[in-house]
Amino acid sequence: MDDKEIIQKAIEEIQTKTFGVTQQFLAIHEIDLDNVDKLRIDREMQDGTIIVYFPVKREKFSFVVYFDTTPEVGVRFVGTAPYVSVYFRAASSTLDFLELAAYTNLPNSIGWNKGDKRRTGNTTYQFSCIMFEPNPEPDEFEDNWWPTYRSGFDQANEPIEFGG
């Protein structure tokens, strides 16, 4: 079954509200159906489960429809998925922001140079930093975790501390 068919079946659950959870959820939340062609569909489950993540208007979490694929495709259950944001940070007391960025091909999310003024207070940063959120999509925590990040770095001349 292709993505369009899976999305259509997930939308049918939202419209028909066959599960009580769907009914209760939609009584207080609104699902954003404006960009259904850009929905995250997870087919990585070993048991063949397919997961469709719908954004919820004015919220960070997602409404999720889980499908069984054997013996036939059908909705198994519905629920919510929390907003999981995992960042990786590389810091240096000698390299500046652009030099740190040169060590990776990952798009950076935020960063600063040593000596830049902090957003709050009247102090400056004592180190340069670059931060990444390579997978900002809704996903399982395990799929947002650190092996993704480490693979984006080359060998550095100074130690780069990997960790939270």
N, C-alpha and C positions, 0 to 999 in steps of 0.2 A: 504494500500500500504506500503510495507516495505522500509527500508532505501535505499537499492540498487536500487530499482525502482525509488524512488524520485531522487536520485543522477543522475541516467541515464537520467531522464527527464530534470534535470537542465543542464547537459552537452549538451543535444540536443539543448537547447536554446543558449548556448555558441557557438556551432558549426553552427547552422542555422541562428543565429542573427535575429530572427523574430521581436524583439523590436529595435527601433531606438537607444535607450539608449545603448543596447548591442553593436550595430555597432559602435557607437561613442566611447564607453569605450574601446573596443578592438582595435580601431585605434591607441590608445596611450598607452595602458597598456597590460600586459600579465598575464593571470590567471595561477596559479600554479596547474596543474592537476596531479602532481606526486604522491600524497597521498590521492586519493579520498576516500579511505576506512576510513580515519581519519577526514573527514569533519565534522564540527559542523552542526547538524540538530536540529532545535528548533521546537518542537511540543507543546509547552506550551501555545500557543495562545488560548484564550477562544473561538474564532470564528472558530477554526479548521484550521487556516492558518498554513502552514509548511514553515519554512525558512531554506534555505541552504546557508551557508557562505563559499565562496571560497577565499583562500589567493591570494593576488595579488603580483606578483614577484617585489622585490625591494621596497615594500610599507608596511605600517603598517595597512592600512585599508583593508576591504574585499569587494568583489563583492558578491551581495546577490540576490538570486532568491526566490521570494515569490510565494507560491502555494495556490490556493483555493482547498478545499477538498470536497465541496458540490456544486452542485449536482454530479460533477465528478472532478477528480484531473486534474488541469491544471495550467499553469503559469499565475499568476495574473499580476505581474510586476517585474521589476528588478531594482536594484539600488546599492548603496554602503552603507556600515556601517562603521562608524568611529572606530578608535582604542580607546577604553575606558579602562583606567587603573585606578582602584580604589584600593588604598592601605589602610590598617589599621596599625596604629602604637601604640605600647605600650612602655612607657618610665618609667624609675625609677632612682632615685638618690641613692637608697640603694641596689637594686637587680642587679646582673650582667646578661649578655646576656643569659647564660644557665639557670639561675633561672627564668628569664622571659619566656623562651621557655618552661619550665616545666609546666606553667599554661595553655598551650593549646595543642591541638592535630593537629593544622593547620601547614602545612609545611611553614617555614619562608622563606622569599625572601632575606632579608638583615638585618644586625644589627651590633651593636658594644658594647663595654664595656666602662664604665666610665673610663676616662684616656687614651683611645686609641687616637692616632693622627688622626686628620681629613685629608681627602684626599687632600684638598686644604688648603693653608696657613700653619702656624706654630703653631697651637693651638690644644688643646685636647678637647674631648667631656667631658661635665660636668655631663652627665647622661648616663645610659645604655639604649639601645633601641633595639627593635625587630620589623620588618615590615613584612607584609603579603600581598600577592596578590593571594587570594585563587582561583579566577576565571580569569586566564589570557586569556581564549578563547574569540573569538568574541561573543558578546552578547549584549542585550539591557542594557542600563545603570541601569535600575531598578533591573535587575537580578544580577548585580555586586555590589550592594549596601550593606549596613552595617548589616542587620539582619543575613546574612551568617556568618559574622565575630564574632559577639558577642556570638553566640552559641558555638564557639570553645574554650571559656575560662571558667575555673573553678573559684571558689570564691578565691580572693586574700587576703592576710593579710594587704596589704596596698592599698589605692585607685588606681584603674587603670582608667585613663582618656580615655573615648571612644569618638572618634571624629576625624575630619580631621586633 
